[in-house]
Amino acid sequence: MSTVTPAINMVIQRQRLPSVVLFDLDGTLVDPAGGITGGLEYALAAKGLPVPGPDVLKSMIGPKLADGLINFLGVPHEHVDEVIAVYRGWYMEHGMAMSVVYAGIENLLAQLKDAGVYLAVATQKPEPLAKELLALHGLDTYFHIIRGSHSDENLRPGDPDYRAGKAEIIAAALADSAAFAALDAIPGTDLNTGTDLNTSAVVDAIMVGDRHQDVHGASSNGINCIGVAWGFAAEGELEAAGVAAVVHSAEELAAQLSGTNAAKEAGHGAV
């Protein structure tokens, strides 16, 4: 496992760590390693539906599953629930165990938590399943907050507890993190007046993710997003979404977190 100790030590000495760091799950903390695409391929074939190529299946890692089935794979609305049911069964039996933690991530999480940073997960994966996956890899103990989509993936817009997308999930994780950390303001608001704004001081939080949904979700909540190059974004996707920076290793991520405040003050950091 690679080490990030020098970079983290530098951050602590400069007191530049953010108060809250939110992480996406698949493609950021954990490599699904075929556990998602294999399950989708199995479910589509089992229901007699067309199975697209690998690149299209990979595009499903990140978006809300029901939306992706309709928008990217062309699954008819009336078949979405049954495809999800078959997919989830395969994923629980085979796919989850195929996943692996990216190099250096656990070390980074341990040192961030030891440094007093509040850590949260914000994922489109159903929340109970996200917790189970993190526990499988022994990562759940590093996080104060784990937020995902509702466990009932058959929920549709207008249903109670439906979370439409990443922005709502990030908002929930930020609100919980702020309360957990006993901060005196909510993310994206003026520390003095409590009114919404995009200038002056905001709660010191940042998102880390691998897809444009992470960047846009963070921006909708008034925070920046650091993109990771080891995930599933297409070339140029993160930059086009307005990511603050793109990192290529856990070491680079640790170093970038040390400049979170400066990047916020400047609007965006170097990509």
C-alpha positions as CSV (number, residue, x, y, z in Angstrom):
1,M,0.0,0.0,0.0
2,S,1.3,3.4,-0.9
3,T,1.9,5.9,1.8
4,V,0.8,9.5,2.1
5,T,2.4,10.4,5.4
6,P,4.7,13.2,4.2
7,A,1.9,15.1,2.5
8,I,-0.5,14.7,5.4
9,N,2.1,15.8,7.9
10,M,2.7,18.9,5.8
11,V,-1.0,19.6,5.8
12,I,-1.2,19.4,9.6
13,Q,1.7,21.7,10.1
14,R,0.2,24.3,7.9
15,Q,-3.3,23.8,9.4
16,R,-4.8,23.8,5.9
17,L,-7.0,20.7,6.1
18,P,-10.7,21.3,5.5
19,S,-13.1,20.6,8.3
20,V,-15.2,18.2,6.2
21,V,-14.2,16.0,3.3
22,L,-16.9,14.1,1.4
23,F,-16.1,11.2,-0.8
24,D,-17.9,9.4,-3.6
25,L,-17.8,5.6,-3.3
26,D,-17.5,3.6,-6.5
27,G,-14.7,4.9,-8.7
28,T,-13.3,7.1,-5.9
29,L,-12.8,4.9,-2.8
30,V,-13.4,1.5,-4.2
31,D,-12.8,0.0,-7.7
32,P,-15.9,-2.1,-8.6
33,A,-13.6,-4.3,-10.7
34,G,-16.4,-5.5,-12.9
35,G,-18.8,-6.0,-10.1
36,I,-21.2,-3.4,-11.5
37,T,-20.8,-3.9,-15.2
38,G,-20.9,-7.7,-14.8
39,G,-24.1,-7.4,-12.9
40,L,-25.7,-5.1,-15.4
41,E,-24.7,-7.4,-18.3
42,Y,-26.1,-10.4,-16.4
43,A,-29.4,-8.7,-15.6
44,L,-30.0,-7.3,-19.1
45,A,-29.3,-10.7,-20.6
46,A,-31.5,-12.5,-18.1
47,K,-34.4,-10.2,-19.0
48,G,-33.8,-10.6,-22.7
49,L,-32.7,-7.0,-23.2
50,P,-29.9,-5.8,-25.4
51,V,-26.5,-5.8,-23.8
52,P,-24.3,-2.8,-24.8
53,G,-20.5,-2.7,-25.0
54,P,-18.1,-2.3,-22.1
55,D,-17.8,1.5,-22.5
56,V,-21.5,2.0,-22.3
57,L,-21.7,-0.3,-19.2
58,K,-18.9,1.7,-17.6
59,S,-20.9,4.9,-18.0
60,M,-23.4,3.4,-15.6
61,I,-20.9,3.8,-12.7
62,G,-21.8,7.0,-11.0
63,P,-25.4,8.0,-12.1
64,K,-28.5,6.9,-10.3
65,L,-29.2,3.3,-11.4
66,A,-32.8,3.7,-12.5
67,D,-32.0,6.8,-14.4
68,G,-28.9,5.2,-16.1
69,L,-30.9,2.2,-17.2
70,I,-33.4,4.4,-18.9
71,N,-31.1,7.1,-20.2
72,F,-28.0,5.2,-21.1
73,L,-29.1,1.6,-21.7
74,G,-32.5,2.3,-23.2
75,V,-34.3,0.0,-20.8
76,P,-38.1,0.5,-21.1
77,H,-39.7,2.0,-18.0
78,E,-41.9,-1.0,-17.4
79,H,-38.8,-3.3,-17.1
80,V,-36.6,-1.1,-14.9
81,D,-37.7,-2.5,-11.6
82,E,-37.2,-6.1,-12.6
83,V,-33.8,-5.4,-14.1
84,I,-32.8,-3.7,-10.8
85,A,-34.0,-6.7,-8.8
86,V,-32.0,-9.1,-10.9
87,Y,-28.9,-6.9,-10.9
88,R,-29.0,-6.4,-7.1
89,G,-29.3,-10.1,-6.5
90,W,-26.2,-10.8,-8.6
91,Y,-24.3,-7.9,-7.1
92,M,-25.0,-9.1,-3.5
93,E,-23.9,-12.6,-4.4
94,H,-21.0,-11.9,-6.7
95,G,-20.3,-8.3,-7.5
96,M,-19.6,-6.8,-4.1
97,A,-16.8,-9.3,-3.3
98,M,-15.1,-8.4,-6.6
99,S,-14.5,-4.8,-5.5
100,V,-11.1,-3.6,-4.2
101,V,-10.0,-0.4,-2.4
102,Y,-7.8,1.9,-4.4
103,A,-4.1,2.1,-3.5
104,G,-3.4,4.5,-0.6
105,I,-7.0,5.3,0.2
106,E,-7.3,3.6,3.5
107,N,-4.0,5.2,4.7
108,L,-5.3,8.6,3.6
109,L,-8.6,8.2,5.4
110,A,-6.9,7.0,8.6
111,Q,-4.6,10.0,8.7
112,L,-7.3,12.5,7.8
113,K,-9.6,11.2,10.6
114,D,-6.6,11.2,13.1
115,A,-6.1,14.9,12.1
116,G,-9.6,15.7,13.2
117,V,-11.2,16.0,9.7
118,Y,-14.9,14.9,9.6
119,L,-15.3,12.3,6.8
120,A,-18.4,11.6,4.9
121,V,-19.5,9.4,2.0
122,A,-22.0,10.8,-0.5
123,T,-23.0,8.1,-3.1
124,Q,-25.8,7.3,-5.5
125,K,-25.6,3.7,-4.3
126,P,-28.5,2.8,-1.9
127,E,-27.5,3.8,1.6
128,P,-27.7,0.4,3.3
129,L,-25.7,-1.2,0.4
130,A,-23.0,1.6,0.6
131,K,-22.6,0.9,4.3
132,E,-22.3,-2.9,3.7
133,L,-19.7,-2.3,1.0
134,L,-17.6,0.0,3.2
135,A,-17.9,-2.5,6.1
136,L,-16.8,-5.3,3.8
137,H,-13.5,-3.4,3.2
138,G,-13.1,-2.2,6.7
139,L,-13.6,1.5,5.7
140,D,-16.8,2.2,7.5
141,T,-15.1,3.1,10.8
142,Y,-13.3,6.1,9.1
143,F,-16.6,7.8,8.3
144,H,-18.7,9.9,10.6
145,I,-21.5,10.1,8.0
146,I,-22.6,7.8,5.1
147,R,-25.3,9.0,2.8
148,G,-26.7,7.4,-0.3
149,S,-29.9,7.0,-2.2
150,H,-33.0,5.4,-0.6
151,S,-32.9,1.7,-0.1
152,D,-36.1,1.4,-2.2
153,E,-34.9,1.9,-5.7
154,N,-38.4,1.7,-7.0
155,L,-39.1,5.2,-5.6
156,R,-40.0,7.8,-8.2
157,P,-40.1,11.6,-8.1
158,G,-42.7,12.8,-5.7
159,D,-42.5,9.8,-3.4
160,P,-41.5,10.4,0.2
161,D,-37.7,10.1,0.9
162,Y,-36.9,10.1,-2.9
163,R,-33.5,11.8,-3.5
164,A,-33.4,12.9,-7.1
165,G,-29.6,13.0,-7.6
166,K,-26.2,13.7,-6.2
167,A,-26.9,17.2,-5.2
168,E,-29.5,16.1,-2.7
169,I,-27.3,13.3,-1.4
170,I,-24.4,15.7,-0.9
171,A,-26.7,18.2,0.8
172,A,-27.8,15.5,3.2
173,A,-24.2,14.5,4.0
174,L,-23.1,18.1,4.4
175,A,-26.0,18.9,6.8
176,D,-25.3,15.8,8.9
177,S,-21.5,16.5,8.9
178,A,-22.1,20.1,10.0
179,A,-24.3,19.0,12.8
180,F,-21.9,16.2,13.8
181,A,-18.9,18.6,13.8
182,A,-21.0,21.1,15.8
183,L,-20.3,23.8,13.2
184,D,-22.1,27.1,13.6
185,A,-23.4,27.4,10.1
186,I,-24.6,25.2,7.3
187,P,-22.5,24.6,4.1
188,G,-22.8,27.3,1.5
189,T,-24.1,30.0,3.9
190,D,-22.5,33.1,5.3
191,L,-21.0,32.4,8.7
192,N,-22.2,35.8,10.1
193,T,-25.7,36.1,8.6
194,G,-26.7,32.6,7.7
195,T,-27.9,33.8,4.2
196,D,-27.1,32.0,1.0
197,L,-24.2,33.3,-1.0
198,N,-21.3,32.3,-3.3
199,T,-18.8,34.7,-1.7
200,S,-17.1,35.4,1.6
201,A,-16.6,32.7,4.2
202,V,-18.3,29.3,3.9
203,V,-18.1,26.2,6.0
204,D,-14.7,24.5,5.0
205,A,-15.9,21.4,3.2
206,I,-14.9,19.8,-0.1
207,M,-16.1,16.9,-2.3
208,V,-13.9,14.2,-3.8
209,G,-15.3,12.2,-6.7
210,D,-14.7,10.8,-10.2
211,R,-17.7,11.8,-12.3
212,H,-19.4,15.0,-13.4
213,Q,-22.3,14.3,-11.0
214,D,-19.9,14.8,-8.1
215,V,-18.7,18.1,-9.5
216,H,-22.2,19.5,-10.2
217,G,-23.6,18.2,-7.0
218,A,-20.8,19.9,-5.0
219,S,-21.3,23.1,-6.9
220,S,-25.0,23.1,-6.2
221,N,-24.2,23.0,-2.5
222,G,-21.6,25.8,-2.7
223,I,-18.4,23.7,-2.4
224,N,-15.6,22.7,-4.7
225,C,-14.9,19.2,-5.9
226,I,-11.5,17.5,-6.4
227,G,-11.6,14.9,-9.2
228,V,-9.8,11.6,-9.1
229,A,-8.3,10.4,-12.4
230,W,-8.5,6.7,-11.4
231,G,-12.3,6.6,-11.7
232,F,-14.7,6.3,-14.6
233,A,-15.0,9.8,-16.1
234,A,-14.6,10.1,-19.8
235,E,-11.6,12.2,-21.0
236,G,-12.3,15.9,-20.3
237,E,-15.5,15.1,-18.4
238,L,-14.3,16.5,-15.0
239,E,-12.7,19.6,-16.5
240,A,-15.9,20.4,-18.5
241,A,-17.9,20.1,-15.3
242,G,-15.7,22.7,-13.6
243,V,-13.7,20.5,-11.3
244,A,-11.3,22.4,-8.9
245,A,-8.4,20.0,-9.6
246,V,-7.7,16.5,-10.9
247,V,-5.4,14.2,-8.9
248,H,-3.7,11.0,-10.0
249,S,-2.9,9.3,-6.7
250,A,-3.7,9.3,-3.0
251,E,-0.5,11.3,-2.4
252,E,-1.6,14.0,-4.9
253,L,-5.0,14.1,-3.2
254,A,-3.4,14.6,0.2
255,A,-1.4,17.4,-1.2
256,Q,-4.3,19.0,-2.9
257,L,-6.4,18.9,0.3
258,S,-3.7,21.1,1.9
259,G,-4.6,23.8,-0.6
260,T,-8.4,23.6,-0.2
261,N,-8.8,27.0,1.4
262,A,-6.6,28.7,-1.2
263,A,-8.4,27.0,-4.0
264,K,-11.7,28.2,-2.6
265,E,-10.5,31.8,-2.3
266,A,-9.3,31.7,-5.9
267,G,-12.5,30.0,-7.2
268,H,-10.7,27.0,-8.7
269,G,-7.3,25.4,-8.4
270,A,-5.0,24.2,-11.1
271,V,-6.1,21.1,-13.0
